[in-house]
Amino acid sequence: MVVKFIWMETIFLHEKIMAFTGRRLLWNHWTWHVVQKGTPASQKAKVIIRVCWIKDIVVAVTGENMETMKSIIQKYQHKGISLVEAGVTRHRSILNGLKALAGDQTDSRLSKPQVVIIHDAVRPFFEEDDLLKVVRAAREHGAAGAVRPLVSTVVSPSTEGCLDHSLERARYRASEMPQAFLFDVIYEAYQRCSDYDLEFGTECLQLALKYCHTNAKLVEGSPDLWKVTYKRDLYAAESIIKERISQEICIVMDMKEEKEHVGHLLEAVLKNELHHVKMTSVVPCHDGSSIQHIILGQCYSFVCMNVMTTDFQNTQKLLGMLEESNLSILYPVVVVSVHFLDFELGPLSQKMESLMWIRKFAIEVKKRNILLCGLLVNYSQDEQKLQESLKQGAVIIAALIKERNSALLGQLLVA
C-alpha cells in the first residue's frame, strides 16, 4: 500500500511564546511559526517521516513563506517533503497538493498513491495510531475521518439574532483531522466540485460524499486532536510539550562516587519528589555508550552529579555528546550540573566563584538549544540540614526540568 500525506501549512506567529522549541511542536527558540523550530509542525513532520509506510509528504505553503519553509526543511534535515504553493482557501490548497500527487506534472518526482492523508499543521498532537486508524478505514470505505464528541451545544440563530433552533448534541460529532481517502475518490471529488465549494467549503469528507457518493467512515479520534486556534491555545500547547518531554530524566553519576555518597542520596530524594517520572541512572563508561543509549532514546533532561565541588569533567563530556547528537535540534535539552559542598568548611563566596565557569559553558551550548544550569548543594554533616538541602535541591531540579526557562541558563542555584 502506498500512502502519501498532504500537510496544510497554516501560519500563525506568536513571538517569544517559549524558550524552547522542538522535534516536537515547533517551538528565542520559542517563537511559534507553524513552519519553524519550536513549532508544532516541525515536530510532527518528524513523526510523519518516521512512519515507514508513508512514502511522500506534500506541504502546501503560502508564497511569502516558501523560502522560510525550505530553510526549515534543510535546517532540521527533514526528508521526503515536497512543497506546493497554497491557494487562497483551504480547499484550493488541498487541490494543489492533490495535483502534485496525481503525477501529471512533468517536473514532479511524485507518483499517484493508493491512499492519501490530509492533515492541518495547527493540529500538532496526533500520533501514528491516529493515522493508521483513518487509513485502514479509508481502504475499506473510500474515505474516513477522525471525529470527537461535541463539548458545546450548536445553535442556529435567526436573521434577527434570536435562537432559531438547537442541535441535539449527543447525535453530532466534531470533525477533526487527520482524514484519509482513496486517492482516486478525493481527487475526482475535487475535480468535479464547484467554485463555490472551493471558495467557501471546509469539509473534505462532504466533497467525497457529494461528488463521489462515498460515505466516509467516522473514526473516534484521540483527545489530542484539538486545534491550535487562539493565542491561549499556544500556551496550552506549550504546557503539553513541556510535560511530555519532561517525563524522563537521566541521572549521570560520578565514576568516583561511592554508593553512600550524597549524590545517591539526592537521587533517592529526587525519585521520591518526581515519582511519576521515569528516572534512569548511568555511570559514564570510557566509550560513552551508556549515555549514548539514553540520548538515542530521546531523553531531554539530564542531572549530572559531580563529587568534587569544582569538578566539571562529567558535565563537559555529557555536553559534548549532546552537541554531537543533534538531540536538541527541535526541543531544548536541560542539563543540571550538581556539585556538593559543606558550607561550614569555608567561605561560600570563594567556592561559588570557582564554579562560575558554568556561565561560560551555558552561553556556548545555548547555541545548540541546550539549557545548562548549576546547582550547589549544602553537604552538611548535620543530618537534618543535609536532608533539607537534598529536598530543596530536588525541588529546584524538578522546576528547572519542568519549566525549561532559558532565563535561568548559566545560573548557579544554591540548595
Backbone hydrogen bonds in HBPLUS format (Angstrom, degrees):
<---DONOR---> <-ACCEPTOR-->    atom                        ^
c    i                          cat <-CA-CA->   ^        H-A-AA   ^      H-
h    n   atom  resd res      DA  || num        DHA   H-A  angle D-A-AA Bond
n    s   type  num  typ     dist DA aas  dist angle  dist       angle   num
A0114-GLN N   A0002-VAL O   3.14 MM 112  5.42 142.2  2.29 131.9 142.8     1
A0115-VAL N   A0002-VAL O   3.16 MM 113  6.44 167.3  2.18 163.4 164.8     2
A0055-LYS N   A0003-VAL O   2.80 MM  52  5.94 159.3  1.84 171.1 176.6     3
A0004-LYS N   A0115-VAL O   3.01 MM 111  6.51 153.9  2.08 149.3 156.7     4
A0117-ILE N   A0004-LYS O   2.79 MM 113  6.23 156.2  1.84 153.4 161.2     5
A0005-PHE N   A0056-ASP O   2.94 MM  51  6.18 150.8  2.03 144.4 154.0     6
A0058-VAL N   A0005-PHE O   2.65 MM  53  5.98 166.5  1.66 167.3 172.2     7
A0006-ILE N   A0117-ILE O   2.72 MM 111  6.05 169.8  1.73 171.0 174.3     8
A0119-HIS N   A0006-ILE O   3.04 MM 113  6.39 150.7  2.12 164.1 173.3     9
A0007-TRP N   A0058-VAL O   2.63 MM  51  5.96 165.1  1.65 164.7 168.8    10
A0060-ALA N   A0007-TRP O   2.96 MM  53  6.30 162.1  1.99 169.3 173.1    11
A0008-MET N   A0119-HIS O   2.85 MM 111  6.12 165.6  1.87 158.6 163.6    12
A0121-ALA N   A0008-MET O   2.96 MM 113  5.78 159.6  2.00 156.7 152.0    13
A0009-GLU N   A0060-ALA O   3.19 MM  51  5.63 145.1  2.32 142.0 151.5    14
A0014-HIS N   A0032-TRP O   3.33 MM  18  5.09 144.3  2.47 128.3 130.1    15
A0032-TRP N   A0014-HIS O   3.20 MM  18  5.09 170.7  2.21 133.5 136.0    16
A0017-ILE N   A0030-TRP O   2.78 MM  13  5.39 120.4  2.13 151.5 154.9    17
A0018-MET N   A0030-TRP O   2.89 MM  12  3.94 157.0  1.94 119.3 123.6    18
A0036-GLN N   A0033-HIS O   2.60 MM   3  4.96 148.1  1.69 147.4 138.3    19
A0039-THR N   A0036-GLN O   2.88 MM   3  5.31 126.0  2.18 140.2 138.4    20
A0044-LYS N   A0040-PRO O   3.12 MM   4  6.29 171.4  2.13 157.8 159.8    21
A0045-ALA N   A0041-ALA O   2.77 MM   4  5.97 144.0  1.89 149.6 161.0    22
A0046-LYS N   A0042-SER O   3.16 MM   4  6.41 151.0  2.25 143.6 149.4    23
A0046-LYS N   A0043-GLN O   2.95 MM   3  5.26 122.3  2.29 101.0 115.0    24
A0047-VAL N   A0043-GLN O   3.13 MM   4  6.60 145.5  2.26 138.1 148.2    25
A0048-ILE N   A0044-LYS O   2.86 MM   4  6.14 163.7  1.89 155.2 157.4    26
A0049-ILE N   A0045-ALA O   2.86 MM   4  6.04 163.5  1.89 150.3 155.4    27
A0050-ARG N   A0046-LYS O   3.05 MM   4  6.21 147.7  2.16 145.0 152.4    28
A0051-VAL N   A0048-ILE O   2.95 MM   3  5.26 151.9  2.03 108.2 117.3    29
A0054-ILE N   A0051-VAL O   3.12 MM   3  5.82 170.1  2.13 124.9 127.0    30
A0057-ILE N   A0080-GLY O   3.04 MM  23  6.16 150.1  2.13 167.7 170.4    31
A0082-SER N   A0057-ILE O   2.75 MM  25  6.17 160.8  1.79 162.5 169.4    32
A0059-VAL N   A0082-SER O   2.83 MM  23  6.27 160.3  1.87 163.1 169.3    33
A0084-VAL N   A0059-VAL O   2.98 MM  25  6.20 160.7  2.02 149.6 150.3    34
A0061-VAL N   A0084-VAL O   2.85 MM  23  6.18 164.8  1.87 168.3 170.0    35
A0086-ALA N   A0061-VAL O   2.81 MM  25  4.88 157.9  1.86 116.2 118.5    36
A0065-ASN N   A0062-THR O   2.91 MM   3  5.45 151.2  2.00 116.0 125.3    37
A0066-MET N   A0063-GLY O   3.28 MM   3  5.23 167.3  2.30 104.8 108.5    38
A0069-MET N   A0065-ASN O   2.94 MM   4  6.19 160.1  1.98 154.1 159.1    39
A0070-LYS N   A0066-MET O   2.99 MM   4  6.29 155.5  2.05 148.6 155.6    40
A0071-SER N   A0067-GLU O   3.00 MM   4  6.24 156.4  2.06 146.4 152.1    41
A0072-ILE N   A0068-THR O   2.98 MM   4  6.27 146.3  2.10 145.1 154.9    42
A0073-ILE N   A0069-MET O   2.95 MM   4  6.20 162.9  1.98 153.8 157.6    43
A0074-GLN N   A0070-LYS O   3.04 MM   4  6.28 157.9  2.09 146.0 151.9    44
A0075-LYS N   A0071-SER O   2.84 MM   4  5.93 158.5  1.89 142.7 149.4    45
A0076-TYR N   A0072-ILE O   2.91 MM   4  6.01 164.8  1.94 155.0 157.7    46
A0078-HIS N   A0073-ILE O   3.04 MM   5  5.11 147.4  2.15 143.3 150.2    47
A0077-GLN N   A0074-GLN O   3.33 MM   3  5.04 159.2  2.37  95.9 101.6    48
A0093-SER N   A0089-THR O   3.05 MM   4  6.28 149.1  2.15 147.8 156.2    49
A0093-SER N   A0090-ARG O   3.14 MM   3  5.25 121.6  2.49  97.6 112.1    50
A0094-ILE N   A0090-ARG O   3.03 MM   4  6.39 159.7  2.07 153.8 159.4    51
A0095-LEU N   A0091-HIS O   2.91 MM   4  6.11 156.9  1.96 145.8 152.4    52
A0096-ASN N   A0092-ARG O   3.09 MM   4  6.30 154.8  2.15 140.8 146.6    53
A0097-GLY N   A0093-SER O   3.07 MM   4  6.43 151.2  2.16 145.8 153.8    54
A0098-LEU N   A0094-ILE O   2.87 MM   4  6.20 155.6  1.93 153.9 160.8    55
A0099-LYS N   A0095-LEU O   2.91 MM   4  6.16 156.9  1.96 152.0 158.0    56
A0100-ALA N   A0096-ASN O   3.17 MM   4  6.40 149.9  2.26 139.9 147.2    57
A0101-LEU N   A0097-GLY O   3.18 MM   4  6.51 143.0  2.33 140.7 150.4    58
A0101-LEU N   A0098-LEU O   3.06 MM   3  5.06 121.6  2.42  94.3 109.2    59
A0102-ALA N   A0098-LEU O   2.89 MM   4  6.07 123.4  2.22 142.6 158.5    60
A0102-ALA N   A0099-LYS O   3.21 MM   3  5.01 139.1  2.39  91.4 103.0    61
A0108-SER N   A0105-GLN O   3.09 MM   3  5.37 165.0  2.11 115.4 118.6    62
A0183-PHE N   A0114-GLN O   2.94 MM  69  5.58 165.9  1.96 129.7 134.2    63
A0116-VAL N   A0181-PHE O   2.90 MM  65  5.48 159.5  1.94 157.1 163.9    64
A0181-PHE N   A0116-VAL O   2.93 MM  65  5.48 151.5  2.01 151.8 161.2    65
A0118-ILE N   A0179-GLN O   2.73 MM  61  5.31 165.2  1.75 158.0 163.1    66
A0179-GLN N   A0118-ILE O   3.01 MM  61  5.31 160.9  2.05 152.5 158.6    67
A0123-ARG N   A0120-ASP O   3.17 MM   3  5.65 159.5  2.22 114.4 116.5    68
A0228-VAL N   A0122-VAL O   2.83 MM 106  5.24 177.3  1.83 158.8 159.5    69
A0130-ASP N   A0127-GLU O   3.02 MM   3  5.47 131.4  2.27 109.0 120.9    70
A0131-LEU N   A0128-GLU O   3.06 MM   3  5.17 117.0  2.47  98.2 113.1    71
A0132-LEU N   A0128-GLU O   2.92 MM   4  6.21 161.8  1.95 155.9 161.3    72
A0133-LYS N   A0129-ASP O   3.05 MM   4  6.17 159.7  2.09 147.9 151.8    73
A0134-VAL N   A0130-ASP O   3.46 MM   4  6.69 168.0  2.48 145.7 147.6    74
A0135-VAL N   A0131-LEU O   3.04 MM   4  6.18 156.4  2.09 153.2 160.5    75
A0136-ARG N   A0132-LEU O   3.01 MM   4  6.13 166.1  2.03 151.1 154.6    76
A0137-ALA N   A0133-LYS O   3.13 MM   4  6.30 159.6  2.17 144.8 150.6    77
A0138-ALA N   A0134-VAL O   2.88 MM   4  5.96 148.8  1.98 140.4 149.2    78
A0139-ARG N   A0135-VAL O   3.01 MM   4  6.25 152.2  2.09 150.1 156.2    79
A0141-HIS N   A0137-ALA O   2.83 MM   4  5.96 160.3  1.87 153.8 159.9    80
A0142-GLY N   A0138-ALA O   2.67 MM   4  4.62 143.0  1.80 129.0 134.9    81
A0182-LEU N   A0142-GLY O   2.99 MM  40  5.19 163.7  2.02 135.1 134.2    82
A0217-LYS N   A0143-ALA O   2.91 MM  74  6.29 160.1  1.95 142.6 138.3    83
A0144-ALA N   A0180-ALA O   2.89 MM  36  5.36 142.0  2.04 162.2 161.4    84
A0180-ALA N   A0144-ALA O   2.85 MM  36  5.36 159.4  1.89 148.7 155.6    85
A0145-GLY N   A0217-LYS O   3.06 MM  72  6.58 149.6  2.15 156.4 162.6    86
A0219-VAL N   A0145-GLY O   2.88 MM  74  5.88 172.0  1.88 151.7 154.4    87
A0146-ALA N   A0178-PRO O   3.27 MM  32  6.11 152.6  2.35 152.8 160.1    88
A0176-GLU N   A0146-ALA O   2.83 MM  30  5.21 162.8  1.86 151.9 149.8    89
A0147-VAL N   A0219-VAL O   2.86 MM  72  5.96 146.3  1.98 151.9 154.1    90
A0221-GLY N   A0147-VAL O   2.86 MM  74  5.42 176.9  1.86 157.0 155.9    91
A0148-ARG N   A0174-ALA O   2.96 MM  26  5.16 149.8  2.05 140.9 150.6    92
A0174-ALA N   A0148-ARG O   2.72 MM  26  5.16 168.1  1.74 170.9 167.9    93
A0167-LEU N   A0154-VAL O   2.90 MM  13  5.63 164.9  1.93 172.1 173.9    94
A0156-SER N   A0165-HIS O   2.73 MM   9  5.37 165.8  1.75 176.2 175.3    95
A0164-ASP N   A0156-SER O   2.77 MM   8  5.49 155.5  1.83 156.3 160.4    96
A0165-HIS N   A0156-SER O   3.29 MM   9  5.37 153.8  2.36 137.9 144.2    97
A0158-SER N   A0162-CYS O   2.56 MM   4  5.19 158.0  1.60 156.7 165.0    98
A0161-GLY N   A0158-SER O   2.97 MM   3  5.17 162.0  2.00 110.3 115.0    99
A0171-ARG N   A0168-GLU O   2.97 MM   3  5.78 154.8  2.03 126.0 133.0   100
A0172-TYR N   A0169-ARG O   3.18 MM   3  5.55 161.7  2.22 114.0 119.5   101
A0185-VAL N   A0182-LEU O   2.99 MM   3  5.40 126.9  2.28 108.5 122.2   102
A0186-ILE N   A0182-LEU O   3.27 MM   4  6.63 162.8  2.30 166.1 167.4   103
A0187-TYR N   A0183-PHE O   2.91 MM   4  5.91 161.6  1.94 158.1 164.0   104
A0188-GLU N   A0184-ASP O   3.13 MM   4  5.95 156.1  2.19 131.7 138.5   105
A0189-ALA N   A0185-VAL O   3.04 MM   4  6.25 156.4  2.10 147.0 154.0   106
A0190-TYR N   A0186-ILE O   3.07 MM   4  6.27 155.1  2.14 144.2 149.6   107
A0191-GLN N   A0187-TYR O   2.95 MM   4  6.15 144.7  2.07 143.2 153.7   108
A0192-ARG N   A0188-GLU O   2.98 MM   4  6.15 143.6  2.12 148.0 156.6   109
A0193-CYS N   A0189-ALA O   3.03 MM   4  5.99 130.6  2.29 141.4 152.9   110
A0198-LEU N   A0194-SER O   3.10 MM   4  6.48 161.0  2.13 148.6 153.1   111
A0199-GLU N   A0195-ASP O   2.88 MM   4  6.00 141.2  2.03 142.4 153.1   112
A0200-PHE N   A0196-TYR O   2.84 MM   4  5.88 164.9  1.86 155.9 159.0   113
A0201-GLY N   A0197-ASP O   2.78 MM   4  4.68 145.9  1.90 129.0 136.7   114
A0207-LEU N   A0204-CYS O   3.08 MM   3  5.23 122.6  2.42  99.5 113.6   115
A0208-ALA N   A0204-CYS O   3.19 MM   4  6.59 155.8  2.25 152.7 158.8   116
A0209-LEU N   A0205-LEU O   3.10 MM   4  6.38 149.9  2.20 143.3 151.4   117
A0210-LYS N   A0206-GLN O   2.83 MM   4  5.97 164.6  1.86 152.1 156.5   118
A0211-TYR N   A0207-LEU O   2.98 MM   4  5.88 167.4  1.99 149.7 152.9   119
A0212-CYS N   A0208-ALA O   3.06 MM   4  5.21 139.3  2.24 122.4 132.2   120
A0214-THR N   A0208-ALA O   3.18 MM   6  5.51 169.3  2.19 124.5 125.2   121
A0213-HIS N   A0209-LEU O   3.11 MM   4  4.43 128.4  2.39 114.5 117.9   122
A0225-LEU N   A0222-SER O   3.36 MM   3  6.08 155.1  2.43 126.9 125.7   123
A0233-ASP N   A0230-TYR O   2.88 MM   3  5.28 134.5  2.09 106.7 119.8   124
A0234-LEU N   A0231-LYS O   3.02 MM   3  5.42 138.4  2.20 107.1 118.0   125
A0236-ALA N   A0232-ARG O   3.21 MM   4  6.59 153.1  2.28 144.3 151.9   126
A0237-ALA N   A0233-ASP O   2.81 MM   4  6.05 158.8  1.86 149.5 155.3   127
A0238-GLU N   A0234-LEU O   2.88 MM   4  6.10 154.5  1.94 143.2 150.4   128
A0239-SER N   A0235-TYR O   3.02 MM   4  6.23 157.9  2.07 143.7 149.0   129
A0240-ILE N   A0236-ALA O   3.02 MM   4  6.32 156.0  2.08 149.0 155.3   130
A0241-ILE N   A0237-ALA O   3.01 MM   4  6.25 164.2  2.03 153.3 157.0   131
A0242-LYS N   A0238-GLU O   2.93 MM   4  6.15 170.2  1.94 155.7 158.5   132
A0243-GLU N   A0239-SER O   2.92 MM   4  6.03 158.3  1.97 145.4 151.9   133
A0244-ARG N   A0240-ILE O   2.95 MM   4  6.17 157.2  2.00 148.8 154.7   134
A0245-ILE N   A0241-ILE O   3.00 MM   4  6.24 164.9  2.02 160.3 162.9   135
A0246-SER N   A0243-GLU O   3.34 MM   3  5.28 153.0  2.42  97.4 105.1   136
A0278-LYS N   A0247-GLN O   2.97 MM  31  6.07 154.0  2.04 150.6 144.2   137
A0249-ILE N   A0278-LYS O   2.87 MM  29  6.34 155.7  1.93 162.2 170.4   138
A0280-THR N   A0249-ILE O   2.93 MM  31  6.34 164.0  1.96 163.1 168.4   139
A0250-CYS N   A0301-SER O   2.96 MM  51  6.31 167.4  1.97 151.2 154.0   140
A0303-VAL N   A0250-CYS O   2.88 MM  53  6.26 159.4  1.92 155.3 159.2   141
A0251-ILE N   A0280-THR O   2.72 MM  29  6.03 164.4  1.75 157.0 162.7   142
A0282-VAL N   A0251-ILE O   2.92 MM  31  6.28 160.0  1.96 161.3 163.0   143
A0252-VAL N   A0303-VAL O   2.77 MM  51  6.06 157.0  1.82 153.1 161.2   144
A0305-MET N   A0252-VAL O   2.89 MM  53  6.04 161.7  1.92 158.9 164.6   145
A0253-MET N   A0282-VAL O   2.87 MM  29  6.06 158.9  1.91 161.9 167.6   146
A0257-GLU N   A0254-ASP O   3.01 MM   3  5.24 161.9  2.04 111.2 116.5   147
A0261-HIS N   A0258-GLU O   2.93 MM   3  5.32 163.4  1.96 116.5 121.8   148
A0264-HIS N   A0261-HIS O   3.07 MM   3  5.81 135.4  2.28 118.6 126.8   149
A0266-LEU N   A0262-VAL O   2.81 MM   4  6.12 155.4  1.87 154.1 159.8   150
A0267-GLU N   A0263-GLY O   3.01 MM   4  6.24 149.7  2.10 138.2 146.9   151
A0268-ALA N   A0264-HIS O   3.07 MM   4  6.32 155.1  2.13 142.9 148.0   152
A0269-VAL N   A0265-LEU O   3.09 MM   4  6.41 159.7  2.13 149.0 154.0   153
A0270-LEU N   A0266-LEU O   2.84 MM   4  6.01 156.5  1.90 150.7 157.7   154
A0271-LYS N   A0267-GLU O   2.94 MM   4  6.19 153.5  2.01 148.8 155.5   155
A0272-ASN N   A0268-ALA O   3.12 MM   4  6.37 148.2  2.23 141.1 149.5   156
A0273-GLU N   A0269-VAL O   2.91 MM   4  6.16 148.9  2.00 145.1 154.1   157
A0274-LEU N   A0270-LEU O   2.86 MM   4  6.03 154.4  1.92 150.2 156.6   158
A0277-VAL N   A0274-LEU O   3.08 MM   3  5.50 166.1  2.10 116.8 121.0   159
A0288-GLY N   A0285-CYS O   3.06 MM   3  5.22 152.6  2.14 105.5 114.2   160
A0292-GLN N   A0288-GLY O   3.01 MM   4  6.18 160.2  2.05 153.8 160.1   161
A0293-HIS N   A0289-SER O   3.03 MM   4  6.11 151.9  2.11 144.9 149.9   162
A0294-ILE N   A0291-ILE O   3.00 MM   3  5.14 118.7  2.39  99.6 114.5   163
A0295-ILE N   A0291-ILE O   2.95 MM   4  6.29 159.1  1.99 156.1 162.2   164
A0296-LEU N   A0292-GLN O   2.89 MM   4  6.10 160.7  1.93 153.2 157.7   165
A0297-GLY N   A0293-HIS O   3.23 MM   4  6.42 133.5  2.46 132.6 144.1   166
A0297-GLY N   A0294-ILE O   3.09 MM   3  5.08 129.8  2.35  94.0 107.8   167
A0298-GLN N   A0295-ILE O   2.88 MM   3  5.14 155.4  1.95 113.1 117.1   168
A0334-VAL N   A0300-TYR O   3.00 MM  34  6.34 160.6  2.04 154.9 152.1   169
A0302-PHE N   A0334-VAL O   2.84 MM  32  6.15 155.8  1.90 157.1 165.3   170
A0336-VAL N   A0302-PHE O   2.88 MM  34  6.31 159.6  1.92 153.5 159.5   171
A0304-CYS N   A0336-VAL O   2.82 MM  32  6.08 164.0  1.84 156.1 161.7   172
A0338-VAL N   A0304-CYS O   2.82 MM  34  5.86 164.3  1.84 152.3 157.7   173
A0306-ASN N   A0338-VAL O   2.96 MM  32  5.93 133.4  2.18 148.2 160.5   174
A0311-ASP N   A0308-MET O   3.16 MM   3  4.97 152.7  2.24  99.3 107.6   175
A0316-GLN N   A0312-PHE O   2.90 MM   4  6.06 160.1  1.94 155.1 161.2   176
A0317-LYS N   A0313-GLN O   3.02 MM   4  6.26 163.9  2.05 154.7 158.0   177
A0318-LEU N   A0314-ASN O   3.01 MM   4  6.25 161.0  2.05 150.7 156.1   178
A0319-LEU N   A0315-THR O   2.91 MM   4  6.13 164.2  1.93 154.4 158.3   179
A0320-GLY N   A0316-GLN O   2.98 MM   4  6.21 158.5  2.03 149.6 155.4   180
A0321-MET N   A0317-LYS O   3.05 MM   4  6.33 157.0  2.11 149.3 154.8   181
A0322-LEU N   A0318-LEU O   2.94 MM   4  6.20 157.0  1.99 153.2 159.9   182
A0323-GLU N   A0319-LEU O   2.94 MM   4  6.14 157.6  1.99 150.3 156.1   183
A0324-GLU N   A0320-GLY O   3.15 MM   4  6.36 154.9  2.21 144.1 150.3   184
A0325-SER N   A0321-MET O   3.07 MM   4  6.16 135.7  2.28 139.4 150.8   185
A0329-ILE N   A0326-ASN O   3.22 MM   3  5.37 157.2  2.28 115.7 115.1   186
A0333-VAL N   A0369-ASN O   3.13 MM  36  6.66 153.1  2.20 150.6 157.4   187
A0371-LEU N   A0333-VAL O   2.73 MM  38  6.00 161.9  1.76 159.5 165.9   188
A0335-VAL N   A0371-LEU O   2.88 MM  36  6.09 166.3  1.90 153.9 153.6   189
A0373-CYS N   A0335-VAL O   2.99 MM  38  6.43 158.2  2.04 163.8 169.9   190
A0337-SER N   A0373-CYS O   2.87 MM  36  6.25 167.7  1.89 163.8 162.8   191
A0375-LEU N   A0337-SER O   2.89 MM  38  6.08 152.6  1.97 154.7 150.6   192
A0339-HIS N   A0375-LEU O   2.82 MM  36  6.16 158.3  1.87 169.1 174.2   193
A0377-VAL N   A0339-HIS O   2.83 MM  38  6.19 168.4  1.84 162.2 164.1   194
A0341-LEU N   A0377-VAL O   2.97 MM  36  6.24 158.3  2.02 169.2 169.6   195
A0379-TYR N   A0341-LEU O   2.69 MM  38  4.99 157.0  1.74 109.3 116.8   196
A0345-LEU N   A0342-ASP O   3.06 MM   3  5.73 171.9  2.07 125.4 128.0   197
A0351-LYS N   A0347-PRO O   3.42 MM   4  6.78 158.5  2.47 147.0 152.0   198
A0352-MET N   A0348-LEU O   2.88 MM   4  6.12 161.9  1.91 157.7 163.3   199
A0353-GLU N   A0349-SER O   2.97 MM   4  6.07 148.9  2.07 140.1 148.2   200
A0354-SER N   A0350-GLN O   3.33 MM   4  6.62 142.8  2.48 137.4 145.7   201
A0354-SER N   A0351-LYS O   3.14 MM   3  5.27 126.2  2.45  96.3 109.5   202
A0355-LEU N   A0352-MET O   2.96 MM   3  5.22 152.0  2.03 105.7 114.8   203
A0356-MET N   A0353-GLU O   3.22 MM   3  5.33 168.4  2.24 110.2 112.0   204
A0358-ILE N   A0355-LEU O   3.14 MM   3  6.13 172.3  2.15 125.6 128.0   205
A0359-ARG N   A0356-MET O   3.12 MM   3  5.83 142.5  2.27 116.0 122.2   206
A0361-PHE N   A0357-TRP O   3.12 MM   4  6.47 165.2  2.14 159.9 162.2   207
A0362-ALA N   A0358-ILE O   2.82 MM   4  5.95 154.6  1.88 149.7 157.9   208
A0363-ILE N   A0359-ARG O   3.06 MM   4  6.27 156.8  2.11 150.0 153.9   209
A0364-GLU N   A0360-LYS O   3.30 MM   4  6.56 153.7  2.37 142.2 149.1   210
A0365-VAL N   A0361-PHE O   2.92 MM   4  6.19 170.3  1.93 162.8 163.5   211
A0366-LYS N   A0362-ALA O   3.01 MM   4  5.94 135.5  2.21 140.6 151.2   212
A0367-LYS N   A0364-GLU O   3.32 MM   3  5.96 152.2  2.40 111.0 117.1   213
A0368-ARG N   A0365-VAL O   2.87 MM   3  5.33 151.9  1.95 110.9 119.7   214
A0370-ILE N   A0365-VAL O   3.23 MM   5  5.45 154.2  2.30 132.5 134.6   215
A0369-ASN N   A0366-LYS O   2.91 MM   3  4.87 158.1  1.96 113.0 112.3   216
A0410-GLY N   A0372-LEU O   2.67 MM  38  5.83 164.9  1.69 161.0 166.6   217
A0374-GLY N   A0411-GLN O   2.85 MM  37  6.02 173.5  1.85 163.9 161.7   218
A0413-LEU N   A0374-GLY O   2.87 MM  39  6.05 165.8  1.89 144.3 139.4   219
A0376-LEU N   A0413-LEU O   2.76 MM  37  6.14 165.2  1.78 163.4 167.9   220
A0415-ALA N   A0376-LEU O   2.87 MM  39  6.18 165.2  1.89 157.6 158.9   221
A0386-LEU N   A0382-ASP O   2.87 MM   4  6.08 158.0  1.92 158.3 165.6   222
A0387-GLN N   A0383-GLU O   2.97 MM   4  6.22 162.4  2.00 152.5 156.0   223
A0388-GLU N   A0384-GLN O   3.02 MM   4  6.27 156.1  2.08 147.6 154.3   224
A0389-SER N   A0385-LYS O   2.93 MM   4  6.18 154.9  2.00 148.0 154.6   225
A0390-LEU N   A0386-LEU O   2.87 MM   4  6.15 159.4  1.91 154.0 159.8   226
A0391-LYS N   A0387-GLN O   2.91 MM   4  6.04 159.3  1.95 146.7 152.4   227
A0392-GLN N   A0388-GLU O   2.95 MM   4  6.15 162.3  1.98 146.0 150.9   228
A0393-GLY N   A0389-SER O   2.77 MM   4  5.95 153.6  1.84 145.9 154.2   229
A0394-ALA N   A0390-LEU O   2.91 MM   4  6.14 155.1  1.97 147.8 153.7   230
A0395-VAL N   A0391-LYS O   3.05 MM   4  6.35 154.9  2.12 147.4 154.2   231
A0396-ILE N   A0392-GLN O   2.99 MM   4  6.25 157.5  2.04 149.6 155.4   232
A0397-ILE N   A0393-GLY O   2.96 MM   4  6.20 164.5  1.98 152.4 156.3   233
A0398-ALA N   A0394-ALA O   2.95 MM   4  6.11 162.3  1.99 147.9 152.9   234
A0399-ALA N   A0395-VAL O   3.03 MM   4  6.25 156.0  2.08 146.1 152.1   235
A0400-LEU N   A0396-ILE O   2.95 MM   4  6.20 160.8  1.98 155.0 160.0   236
A0401-ILE N   A0397-ILE O   3.03 MM   4  6.21 160.6  2.07 153.2 157.8   237
A0402-LYS N   A0398-ALA O   2.96 MM   4  6.06 158.6  2.00 146.1 152.6   238
A0403-GLU N   A0399-ALA O   2.91 MM   4  5.83 170.6  1.92 151.4 154.6   239
A0404-ARG N   A0400-LEU O   3.05 MM   4  5.58 151.1  2.13 131.2 139.9   240
A0408-LEU N   A0405-ASN O   3.15 MM   3  5.89 165.9  2.17 120.3 124.3   241
A0409-LEU N   A0406-SER O   3.26 MM   3  5.36 166.5  2.28 105.8 109.8   242
A0411-GLN N   A0408-LEU O   3.14 MM   3  5.59 157.8  2.19 135.7 135.7   243
